[in-house]
């Protein structure tokens, strides 16, 4: 099983514990950043949004997610895609 699959199972078994949410969000963020580094920005955006949607309460995880949002928004901006960049920055503000 993948790490993400194990964390999803742990999340469902622990009634959505905040630790499991934080771990899964951190894993998804790492995956998203690997897609950024490969240049697959739309896939990175999709996975980053799924990390945000977990609503982790850990401030360190949220700081990492916010940093990921800035990096991905910057990449979209460099490619001339302001719309995508602005959408991602709005996620960060929420």
Secondary structure by P-SEA (a helix, b strand, c coil): ccaaaaaaaaaaaacccaaaaaaaaaaaaaaaaaaaaacaaaaaaaaaaaaaaaccccaaaaaaaaaaaaaaaaaaaaaccaaaaaaaaaaaac
